[in-house]
Amino acid sequence: MKGCRLVVSSLSALILLIAGCTSGRLLCVPAEYKSIQSAIDAASAGDTVEVAPGTYLETLVLKKGVIVRSKGNEEEHLNHTAARRTIVDAHGEQKPVVEGADQAVIDGFTLTGVGRVDHHQPGHPHGVQSRGVSPIIINNIIYNIGSTGIGSHVNEGKPANPYIENNIIYSNYGLGIGNNHESAATIVNNVIYSNTELGIGSKNGSHALIYGNKVYNNGLSGIGAKDGAFPTVVGNTSYGNGTTQVLFMGAGISTENTYVPLIADNISYDNYMAGFGMRGGAKTYLTGNTFYKNGTVGIAVMGFSEAQIENNTVYDNPMGGLRMDATIQAEVKKNKIYHNGMGGIIISRDTNVSIRENEIYDNLGAAITPTKQGPNTLVENNKVHGNSKTAVGPYHGQGAPMRMQPIPNKPKDVPQH
C-alpha cells in the first residue's frame, strides 16, 4: 500500500461516524486492484477503496459498510475537483452506474453513461440506485444518465433511506432525484439542473427531507410531490423550471393529490408557471417563502386543495400574486403581496377562505378580487394601499359579505426589490 493516501474531509469524517467505518484497510485502485469493482469485492465493512484519477469503464455494486472514495483532499472533494478527474462510465449499459448498499459510501466521482431506458417502467435502472438500501452519496457529479440520476425505492418491503449531499446532478433523461415507495431520503445542498422532468420528485408514500438545494432549468417542476408523498421542503432555491412548457408542471414547487406538511423558507422565481402550485386535493402549510417573477402567478391553489399560507412574500408575478380556484379551505395570513399584475389575491369558484392581516399593495388590479367566494369567506384586518383599482374588487357570488378594514396610509418601510 505504499504511496496510497486517504485524506478525510470534515463532511466525510461525519459520514464515516454515521456509517461506523472509522477504521479498516485501504485498498488502492489501480495500484493494487485494476478495477474499482474488484477492490470493492475484496473489501470488508470498515475498509476504504481509494480510486486514483482516471476513467473507469465499469458499473459498481457497493458492499455494506465499504467506503468508495476518489483520491483527493477535503477541498478537492467539496468543490468537485476530485469528481471531475475520477470518472466511472457505464458506457451505454442499461444498468446503474452505482448500485447502493447499506452504510456504503460513494464519494467524489463523475458518474455517467447509463443507456436510455423507459424510466416510467417498473424496475428501470437509475444512475445511483437505492432499492431497499441506504447508502451515503456525497460530492459526486451525476450526468448523462438515460433515466433518473439518483433513485430511491422499496425492495421486498424494505424502504430506502439514502443520504444525498453536495452532488451536482444534471442533463439526465428523467428526474434529477426520484423518491418512491416509502423511501425516506435526506437530500441536502445539491445542485440539480437541466433534467428532462423534475429536479426532485416524490410520490407513493415517500417522505424525503429536501433542504438547501439549488434546483433550476428542469423540464417540469423544480421540486414536485404527488400521490401520497409527504416530503419536508425547506430552504431550497428553485428557478427557471418548466422548460418543456407543460403548464401545471412548470412550477418552482408543486404538489398534487398529497399532504406536504411543511414548505418553508424557499425562494422560487422565474418558473414557467408559478412559484408554487397545488391541485387535486393537495394539502400543505406554506410559510416564510418568497415567490417572484414567475410566468403566471406567485402562488396557485387549485382543484379542491387545502392550504395554510402564512408569512410569505409574493411580488412581480404578471397574473396575480395569489390565485385560488375551487379551494375547499385556505387561510391566508400575514403575507406581503405586491407589484403583481391583475391583482394581489384573486378568488374564484366558490372558494372558502380566510384572508387576514396581510399587506397587499401596489398591484395592477384590486388588492382582493372575489370573483366567486364561498359561504365562509372572511376578509379582515388587511393593510391595502397603492393598488390600481379599489381595495376589494367586484363580487358575484352568494356567500357571506366580505369585510375589509379601512385602507391605512402607506408605510414608510415598504421593502425594495
Secondary structure, DSSP 8 states (H G I E B T S, - for coil): -TT------HHHHHHHHHHT-SS--EEEETTT-SSHHHHHHH--TT-EEEE-SEEE---EE--TT-EEEES--HHHHHTTHHHHHEEEE-TT-SS-SEE--TT-EEES-EEE------TTSTT---SEEEES---EEES-EEE--SS-SEEEE-BTTB----EEES-EEES-SS-SEEE-TT---EEES-EEE--SS-SEEEETT---EEES-EEES-SS-SEEEETT---EEES-EEES--TT--STT-SSEEEESSEEEEEES-EEES-SSEEEEEESS-EEEEES-EEES-SSEEEEEESS-EEEEES-EEE--TT-SEEEES-SEEEEES-EEES-BT-SEEEESSB-EEEES-EEES-BS-SEEESSB-TT-EEES-EEES-SS-SB----SSS------------TT----
